[in-house]
Amino acid sequence: MLDLGTEIAEWRRAGTPYALATVVGVSGSAPRPPGAALAVGADGTVVGSVSGGCVEGAVYELCRAALESGTPVLQRFGYSDEDAFAVGLTCGGVIDVFVQPGGDAAVEAALAAAERDTPVAAARVVAGPAALVGRTVTVTADTTTGTYGADPALDASVIGEARAMLDVGRTGLLTLRQDGRPCPEVAPGDVTIFVESRTPPPRLLVYGAIDFAAAVARMGKLLGYRVTVCDARPVFATRRRFPDADEVVVDWPHRHLDLVADRLDGRTVVAVLTHDAKFDVPLLELALKLRLGYVGAMGSRRTHEQRVARLREIGVTERELAALRSPIGLDLGARTPEETALSVFAEVVAARHGGTGLPLRSAGGPIHHAA
């Protein structure tokens, strides 16, 4: 639901009634991840999506019913073998959708924080004792809104778990006893809580203002990254050449990376496109010591070998070197800048989600990998 913070801001400010439907559980080949949401206003207006179309009509009706009754509901949707045209996911997956009326103070606080782009986690009870279902606790780095109104230990336990999940941008389900103790299996009276985290967009740092960089920046923006292009040469690092970047910086790459290092995390992508040792070596020496999601460097195999030799000479360890993706990208036979950008991000996505890079027709197991 947190992705809808901006889209439903006018409803919230005007006090217009609305209902929220959120995907809280997924199994199989479901089209949208946990946290995907749809909202319905009192006038019937719809924003968002929970399934890409498969069950939107049924979820819409559940939202309308929640607006009338004020009662939250958890509904499961899955493929029907008896009738492929029945309400369900013809892709074969199963999703659990939690529907609740808007207006809860903690939910409003979460949506407002999301609209401001403040890291926030909302922990909603989606199953358990009727008196608790729909209750929400919202946390940011230093604030808490809401209570479950039961055992204070439940609040304390969830707040701790939610902050830990927010630190790594994780969304998922918790199952706890009403006194806040963890439980391996759900039993009558236990509480199932959906914790939805929203952090700022992941960062893409593109070093080297070459023609390939424009295509990589464009692809990164399409995939939701906050894009920075950096080069020490002001004649090349210009806004006109990189209109898709959020910022264009003129600085030595290693100095820029050092300046922003405390703002980076395990989702950050660093693409080194300079293939010039005076830029590459000091930059990679630093990048490979940071906890980043992906570090890739462009260049031929010969350039890669020379680069690695120089990194070893200055003390970069074999363990650190193992994190370097070079030559950058997957083998797609790419030629153009756009094809190269596709190759780079194919490897980024595979690394992030544990993909093999093989054609799906030749790979076994589930299409969607566990993170």
NORKA-V760521 format. One record per helix or strand of 2 or more residues. SS is the DSSP state (alpha for helix, beta for strand). FROM is the first residue (numbers start at 1). TO is the last residue. Records with the same first field share a line. If there is no record, write none. Layout:
# NORKA-V760521
SS = FROM-TO / FROM-TO
This chain:
# NORKA-V760521
alpha = 2-4 / 9-14 / 56-69 / 105-115 / 152-167 / 211-222 / 253-263 / 277-287 / 301-313 / 318-321 / 337-353 / 360-362
beta = 18-27 / 37-41 / 46-48 / 73-78 / 94-101 / 120-127 / 136-139 / 144-145 / 172-176 / 191-198 / 203-207 / 226-231 / 247-250 / 269-272 / 294-297 / 324-325
